[in-house]
């Protein structure tokens, strides 16, 4: 077990087991809570792939990764959730575009809860009957999100931004796509993407790393796994233009909502370059549209936006996009004001004082998350799967200068890569 200490005061312990499983432990002395996750590099965008020996790529129905997440909690003995409850743990799971994670938090009984997490994720149980039942449950979830303005406006924006990249497909799939899923589909994708060599166990909080690592070693040594499959994901093909510049959706809302988004230029970004790009973009967007920006003050004073207005930026290996917006009585005027702000910054750059304030704010916000095991765990794993080290956040932010951030603004906010999504009453 190797260890690495970081300037923020944390020490991380890592080990790759014989079966390929990566184990990362972040003890936090003095903490009571422990947060553990078991994550696979498998998300909704992994719908087309092939393994060694296959000449052609195969496409599975949209929503399989999310469907698997639901079904993994059901064992031959029944639902796993009550067992976590008896151990005093709160368990959950989530699926994103590029990962699926199973997790729990507890303040006691770490050993039995960790054993349960490792065992149920590595013991799939699917039948025709349980798969059919789950289609109805997930179908209702999909229908619920169709009526949710936040979900609809976001996914409609992605569908407008992206022509072919699977990030434009909703994580849960559609009622039609999940109808095609069978237990054979689930087992096939499970054995392809849930091999230990494609997975990471992470724990953060109040524990001694030596016995925890030993427990994970012993648990994995008791199990037998087939050789690690060699998986090739279909290359994400995406051009430099959007599918639609503007999309509108009528829903039962009291006032319109508007999101303006830009997608990054085609091309993969990985590791430290990804982290730097994400942090530079975040500083830029906070300076341009954050709550302490001139834009925010003026737009609120004009009644154009309210306190729900926000920005976000997501960068994964094969895609990246920014989103700006919220409630507004006039989507067209908000779009024009946002674009005007972008044009002014592209032309004249971000003020150095604004840059410095937002850079320091980003550092402070990151340091604050280090005292929340669940927050640092999710950030650590998300960056780890993308080849980056989350504890490089402060050094990268400290090394950023205003010229780098202004260059990032110019390369990201390109008119041909912009789309607008509107939900109106």
C-alpha positions in Angstrom: 0.0 0.0 0.0 1.6 3.2 -1.1 0.8 6.6 0.3 1.0 10.2 -0.9 0.6 13.3 1.2 -0.7 16.6 -0.1 -0.1 20.3 1.0 -3.8 20.5 2.1 -2.9 18.1 5.0 -4.4 14.9 3.6 -2.7 11.6 2.9 -4.1 9.2 0.4 -3.4 5.4 0.5 -3.6 3.5 -2.8 -3.3 -0.1 -3.9 -4.1 -2.0 -7.1 -5.1 -5.6 -6.2 -4.2 -8.7 -8.1 -7.7 -8.7 -9.9 -7.1 -5.1 -11.1 -9.4 -3.4 -8.5 -8.1 0.1 -7.5 -8.5 0.9 -3.8 -8.1 4.5 -2.6 -8.4 5.4 1.0 -8.5 8.9 2.5 -8.5 8.8 6.3 -9.7 12.0 8.1 -8.5 11.8 11.7 -11.0 13.1 14.1 -14.0 12.5 11.8 -16.9 10.3 12.9 -18.5 9.8 9.5 -17.1 7.5 6.8 -18.2 7.6 3.2 -17.5 4.7 0.9 -18.2 4.2 -2.8 -17.7 1.4 -5.3 -17.5 2.9 -8.8 -17.3 1.6 -12.4 -16.1 3.5 -15.4 -19.4 2.9 -17.1 -22.1 5.5 -17.8 -24.9 6.3 -20.2 -22.6 7.3 -23.0 -21.1 3.8 -23.2 -23.9 2.4 -25.4 -21.6 1.3 -28.3 -18.6 -0.9 -27.7 -16.8 -4.1 -28.6 -14.6 -6.5 -26.7 -11.4 -8.3 -27.9 -12.2 -10.7 -30.7 -15.3 -8.8 -31.9 -14.9 -7.3 -35.4 -17.9 -5.0 -35.2 -19.1 -2.6 -32.5 -22.5 -3.5 -30.9 -25.0 -1.0 -29.7 -27.1 -1.6 -26.6 -30.4 0.2 -25.8 -30.1 3.6 -24.2 -30.4 3.5 -20.4 -28.7 0.2 -19.7 -26.2 1.6 -17.3 -28.9 3.3 -15.2 -31.1 0.2 -15.4 -28.2 -1.9 -14.1 -27.8 0.6 -11.2 -31.4 0.0 -10.2 -31.2 -3.8 -10.5 -27.9 -4.3 -8.6 -29.6 -3.6 -5.2 -31.8 -6.7 -5.7 -30.2 -10.0 -4.7 -31.6 -13.5 -4.7 -32.4 -13.0 -1.0 -34.2 -9.7 -1.6 -33.5 -6.0 -1.4 -30.1 -4.9 -0.1 -31.2 -1.6 1.3 -32.7 -2.9 4.5 -29.4 -4.7 5.3 -27.6 -1.3 5.2 -30.3 0.2 7.4 -29.8 -2.5 10.0 -26.1 -1.7 10.0 -26.8 2.0 10.6 -25.8 3.1 7.1 -27.4 5.2 4.5 -27.0 3.7 1.1 -27.6 5.1 -2.4 -26.3 4.9 -6.0 -26.2 7.2 -9.0 -25.4 6.9 -12.8 -23.9 9.8 -14.8 -22.8 10.1 -18.4 -19.5 8.3 -17.7 -19.7 6.5 -14.3 -22.0 4.4 -12.0 -21.3 4.6 -8.3 -22.7 2.6 -5.3 -22.2 4.2 -1.9 -23.0 4.4 1.7 -22.2 6.6 4.7 -22.1 5.5 8.4 -20.7 6.5 11.7 -20.4 3.0 13.0 -20.2 -0.6 11.8 -17.9 0.2 8.9 -16.6 -3.3 8.5 -20.0 -5.1 7.9 -21.3 -2.2 5.7 -18.1 -2.3 3.6 -18.4 -6.0 3.2 -22.0 -5.7 2.1 -21.1 -3.0 -0.5 -18.3 -5.1 -2.0 -20.5 -8.3 -2.1 -23.7 -7.0 -3.5 -22.0 -5.0 -6.4 -20.1 -8.2 -7.3 -23.1 -10.6 -7.2 -25.6 -9.7 -10.0 -29.0 -11.3 -10.0 -31.4 -10.7 -12.8 -34.5 -12.7 -13.9 -37.1 -12.1 -16.7 -39.7 -11.3 -14.0 -37.6 -8.8 -12.1 -36.4 -7.0 -15.2 -40.0 -6.7 -16.5 -41.1 -5.2 -13.1 -38.2 -2.7 -13.2 -39.2 -1.5 -16.6 -42.4 -0.2 -15.1 -40.6 1.5 -12.2 -38.0 3.2 -14.4 -40.7 4.0 -17.0 -42.5 6.0 -14.4 -39.3 7.7 -13.4 -38.7 8.7 -17.0 -42.2 10.1 -17.4 -41.8 12.1 -14.2 -38.7 13.7 -15.6 -40.5 14.5 -18.8 -42.7 16.8 -16.7 -39.8 18.3 -14.7 -38.8 21.7 -16.1 -35.2 21.5 -14.8 -34.6 18.1 -16.4 -36.4 18.9 -19.6 -34.7 22.2 -20.3 -31.3 20.7 -19.6 -31.6 17.7 -21.7 -33.2 19.6 -24.5 -30.2 21.9 -24.5 -27.8 18.9 -24.8 -29.9 17.6 -27.7 -29.6 20.9 -29.4 -25.8 21.3 -28.7 -24.8 17.8 -29.8 -25.5 16.2 -33.2 -24.2 12.7 -32.5 -22.3 12.4 -29.3 -24.3 10.1 -26.8 -24.1 12.8 -24.1 -27.3 14.1 -25.9 -29.2 11.0 -24.7 -30.9 11.1 -21.3 -29.1 9.0 -18.7 -32.2 6.9 -18.0 -33.0 6.3 -21.7 -36.5 6.4 -22.9 -39.6 4.3 -22.3 -39.1 2.8 -25.8 -35.3 2.1 -25.3 -35.7 0.4 -21.9 -38.5 -1.8 -23.3 -35.7 -3.5 -25.3 -33.6 -4.4 -22.3 -33.5 -8.1 -21.3 -31.7 -9.9 -18.5 -29.2 -11.1 -21.1 -28.5 -7.4 -22.0 -27.8 -6.7 -18.3 -25.5 -9.6 -17.7 -23.6 -8.8 -20.9 -23.0 -5.2 -19.9 -22.3 -6.2 -16.3 -19.6 -8.7 -17.3 -18.1 -6.2 -19.7 -17.9 -3.1 -17.5 -18.1 -4.4 -13.9 -14.8 -6.3 -13.9 -12.7 -5.3 -10.9 -10.1 -3.9 -13.3 -12.6 -1.3 -14.5 -13.6 -0.3 -10.9 -12.5 1.8 -8.0 -13.2 1.5 -4.2 -12.9 4.8 -2.4 -13.4 5.6 1.3 -13.0 8.9 3.1 -13.6 9.7 6.8 -12.7 8.5 10.3 -11.0 5.1 10.0 -7.6 3.4 10.1 -6.5 2.7 6.5 -4.5 -0.5 7.4 -7.3 -2.7 8.5 -9.7 -1.3 5.9 -7.2 -2.1 3.1 -6.7 -5.6 4.6 -10.4 -6.2 4.7 -10.8 -5.3 1.0 -7.9 -7.5 0.0 -9.4 -10.5 1.9 -12.8 -9.9 0.4 -11.5 -9.9 -3.1 -9.2 -12.8 -2.6 -12.2 -15.0 -1.7 -13.8 -14.4 -5.1 -12.9 -15.7 -8.6 -13.1 -13.5 -11.6 -12.7 -14.1 -15.3 -9.8 -12.5 -17.1 -10.3 -8.7 -17.5 -12.1 -8.0 -20.8 -10.4 -5.7 -23.3 -13.1 -3.1 -24.0 -13.1 -0.6 -26.9 -15.7 2.1 -26.7 -16.9 3.5 -30.0 -15.1 6.8 -30.8 -17.3 9.8 -30.0 -17.8 11.6 -33.3 -19.0 15.1 -33.0 -18.6 18.1 -35.3 -18.0 21.8 -34.5 -21.6 22.8 -35.1 -24.8 22.4 -33.1 -27.9 20.4 -34.1 -30.2 23.3 -33.4 -29.6 26.9 -32.4 -32.8 27.2 -30.4 -35.4 24.7 -29.0 -38.6 25.5 -27.1 -40.6 23.3 -24.9 -44.1 24.0 -23.4 -44.6 22.9 -19.8 -46.8 23.6 -16.8 -44.5 26.4 -15.4 -45.5 29.8 -14.0 -42.8 31.7 -15.9 -40.3 30.9 -18.7 -36.9 29.4 -18.1 -33.9 29.8 -20.4 -30.6 28.1 -20.6 -27.8 29.2 -23.0 -25.0 26.7 -23.6 -21.8 26.3 -25.5 -20.1 23.0 -26.3 -16.3 22.6 -26.4 -14.5 22.0 -29.7 -14.2 18.3 -30.8 -11.4 16.3 -29.3 -10.6 14.4 -26.1 -9.1 16.0 -23.0 -7.6 13.9 -20.2 -5.7 14.2 -17.0 -4.1 17.5 -15.8 -5.1 19.2 -19.0 -8.8 18.4 -18.2 -8.4 19.7 -14.7 -6.8 23.0 -15.8 -9.4 23.5 -18.5 -12.2 23.0 -16.1 -10.8 25.3 -13.4 -9.9 28.1 -15.9 -13.4 27.9 -17.4 -15.0 28.0 -13.9 -13.0 31.1 -12.9 -14.0 32.8 -16.2 -17.7 32.0 -15.8 -17.7 33.2 -12.2 -16.2 36.5 -13.2 -18.6 36.9 -16.0 -21.9 35.6 -14.5 -21.3 34.9 -10.8 -23.4 36.6 -8.1 -20.7 39.2 -7.5 -20.5 40.1 -11.2 -21.7 43.3 -12.7 -23.9 41.2 -15.1 -25.7 39.6 -12.2 -26.4 42.8 -10.3 -27.7 44.6 -13.4 -29.8 41.7 -14.6 -31.4 41.3 -11.2 -32.1 45.1 -10.9 -33.7 45.0 -14.4 -36.0 42.1 -13.3 -34.5 39.9 -16.0 -33.3 37.1 -13.7 -33.8 36.0 -10.1 -31.7 34.2 -7.5 -32.1 30.9 -9.4 -29.8 32.2 -12.1 -26.6 30.2 -12.2 -23.8 28.8 -14.4 -22.1 25.4 -14.6 -19.4 23.8 -16.7 -18.7 20.1 -17.1 -15.7 18.6 -18.7 -15.3 14.9 -19.3 -12.8 13.1 -21.5 -14.9 13.2 -24.7 -17.2 16.2 -24.2 -17.4 19.5 -22.4 -20.2 22.1 -22.2 -21.1 25.3 -20.3 -24.7 26.2 -19.2 -25.9 29.6 -18.1 -29.4 30.7 -17.2 -32.5 30.3 -15.1 -36.0 31.8 -14.7 -36.7 34.9 -16.8 -39.7 36.8 -18.0 -38.0 37.5 -21.3 -35.8 34.6 -22.7 -34.9 36.6 -25.8 -33.6 39.6 -23.9 -31.7 37.3 -21.5 -30.1 35.5 -24.4 -29.1 38.8 -25.9 -27.6 40.1 -22.6 -25.7 36.9 -22.0 -24.3 37.0 -25.5 -23.4 40.7 -25.1 -21.5 39.9 -21.9 -19.6 37.1 -23.7 -18.8 39.3 -26.7 -17.4 42.1 -24.4 -15.2 39.7 -22.5 -14.0 38.0 -25.7 -13.1 41.4 -27.1 -11.7 43.1 -24.0 -10.9 40.3 -21.5 -11.7 39.8 -17.9 -10.6 42.6 -15.5 -7.6 41.4 -13.5 -9.2 42.4 -10.2 -12.3 40.3 -11.0 -10.1 37.4 -12.1 -8.1 37.5 -8.8 -11.3 37.7 -6.7 -12.9 34.7 -8.5 -9.6 32.7 -8.4 -9.4 33.1 -4.6 -13.1 32.3 -4.3 -12.5 29.0 -6.2 -9.7 28.1 -3.9 -11.7 28.8 -0.8 -14.7 26.8 -2.1 -12.5 23.8 -2.8 -10.8 23.9 0.6 -14.2 24.0 2.3 -15.2 20.7 0.6 -12.3 18.9 2.2 -14.2 18.8 5.5 -17.2 17.0 3.9 -16.3 13.3 3.2 -19.1 12.8 0.7 -18.1 15.9 -1.3 -14.4 15.1 -1.4 -15.1 11.5 -2.3 -17.3 12.4 -5.3 -14.8 14.9 -6.6 -11.9 12.6 -6.1 -13.4 9.7 -8.0 -14.8 11.9 -10.8 -11.4 13.4 -11.5 -9.6 10.1 -10.9 -11.7 8.4 -13.6 -10.7 11.2 -16.0 -7.0 10.9 -15.2 -6.7 13.9 -12.9 -5.8 14.4 -9.3 -8.4 16.5 -7.4 -5.7 17.6 -4.8 -3.9 19.4 -7.7 -6.9 21.9 -7.7 -5.2 24.5 -5.4 -1.8 24.4 -7.2 -3.5 24.7 -10.6 -5.6 27.6 -9.4 -2.6 29.3 -7.9 -0.7 29.0 -11.1 -3.5 30.4 -13.3 -3.1 33.9 -14.7 -5.6 36.2 -16.3 -4.2 35.7 -19.8 -4.8 32.0 -19.6 -8.4 32.5 -18.5 -9.0 35.1 -21.3 -7.6 32.7 -23.8 -9.9 30.0 -22.5 -12.9 32.4 -23.0 -11.9 33.0 -26.6 -11.6 29.3 -27.4 -14.8 28.2 -25.7 -17.4 30.9 -26.4 -17.6 30.3 -30.2 -20.9 31.5 -31.8 -21.3 28.4 -33.9 -21.2 26.1 -30.9 -24.0 27.9 -29.0 -27.6 26.7 -28.4 -30.5 28.0 -26.4 -33.2 26.0 -24.7 -36.4 27.6 -23.4 -39.3 26.2 -21.4 -42.3 28.4 -21.5 -45.8 28.2 -20.0 
